Amino acid sequence: MTSIVTYAAGLRTVATHLLSGNSITTDAPPDNHGKGQAFSPTDLCATSLAVCMLTVMGIYAERNNISLHGSKAEVTKFMESDPRRIIKVKVDLFLPSGIAENERQKLENIGFNCPVAKSLHPEIEQDVTFHYA
């Protein structure tokens, strides 16, 4: 078992990661009867793409003495209303400028092939841009 999710009323849930005990609270978004006071389930799905990309890139970077310290991702989720679903996830990844060109290509390929990217439905557009600054 990975987690336990408890419905806390008012369209809010608390997901607890069993190995660490850490919790994430979710809330339905304002455009779907919620208060938007926490990540929505679809926010978590979209954000998971960027988290996964940075994680697997980080594994490669640590093995190859490349610093990704301070790297970040900006995530934008686009929704369709009928049926209600994610249609696009835009991820802008900001990585240090000192990474060699050949390593950039390797990192980008690793990011594009992360487990979440490969798990999202093919109809969900993944618009990913790498920025080196």
URHU-V660218 format. One line per field, one symbol per residue. ss: DSSP state (h for helix, s for strand, l for the rest). Layout:
ss: ???
This chain:
ss: llsssssssllsssssslllllsssssllhhhllllllslhhhhhhhhhhhhhhhhhhhhhhhllllllllssssssssssllsssssssssssslllllhhhhhhhhhhhhllhhhhhlllllssssssssl
